[in-house]
């Protein structure tokens, strides 16, 4: 669309046409809107008084707060009806507010909290409350003008309807960025919590099935070796040798687990060295290029590292590629990571290769994850993360 939006959320190209003394279609629509103000304001005012009086009076009981919450949800529907009426009769294009993410609420308490803090519902109640005197005035003036002030009726209708336009834009127009951001953060917080829980379960499983099991076998082997030390020294020595091998394997598994949590090379030497280490373990030759003048914040650096690590694992397992590359660079306030391979392509977010989880992780920190993988290849995956300087994290924590 080639028309810009004004600060009120209305398209510049959809302003009402100039007023003319002859009654045209847009003037009749404005008159219809003004005449409908009285019944609509009566309905809205009655609803507001009923919701506030009933919910407020019953707040001392268990049903008062839920009734008020339900009333706010109903107010959203009244606001939707008013926006539709203004859109059809006044030509006011107001965006619909972001729906409340009620399905993602963790329970009744969170549902109530989310609903009672809804600014859209409260602004709609305010709109319907203050509309009654204006509805009576606009209805009376318009109806009288139809019979008494016919020559200037178009001018009166335009002036009165402009007040309606201002009220719709001011009270029923959503604060798009803030409300959408709140909804996104609510969703992203759930993703972060689920991801952290899944990582903890993975670490617990790896410890239980790997290093812990080997240490148990080691303890049992050393106990048997201790019993045979005097009776059969040769058998005891063999058992100790076997236990020594178990210790080496357990240490290797613990190192691998620690690398999966946060590799030491990333902490000590940064993304360039850490990604080169990951590339060296890939079954496909990988060229790594890191062009960063400074290191990003540790959290961003870690997400970039694990994103590349998982993508290179996919290259090894699924791509059938002959070569691959990793590029990391900074553009303005964004960190960009691009992984390319010349494999068979066909990669998708829903292909079961873990990329959907990567997309969710990046989305949780305001990042982007774009997959370009036509069938037959090549595959180019671009991850974009917000840049935060490394020193900012300490200042935030302090």
Secondary structure, 3 states (H helix, E strand, C coil): CCCCECCCCCEHHHCCCCCCCCCCHHHHHHHHHHHHHHHHHHHHHHHHHHHHHHHHHCCCCCCHHHHHHHHHHHHHHHHHHHHHHHHHHCCCCCCCCCCCCHHHCCCHHHHHHHHHCCHHHHHHHHHHHHHHHHHHHHHHHHHHHHHCCHHHHHHHHHHHHHHHHHHHHHHHCCCHHHHHHHHHHHHHHHHHHHHHHHHHHHHHHHHHHHHHHHHHHHHHHHHHHHHHHHHCHHHHHHHHHHHHHHHHHHHHHHHHHHHHHHCHHHHHHCHHHHHHHHHHHCCCEEEEEEECCCCECHHHHHHHHHHHHHHHHHHHHHHCCCEEEEEEEEECCEEEEEEEECCCCCCCCCCCCCHHHHHHHHHHCCCEEEEEECCCCCEEEEEEEECCEHHHHHHHHC
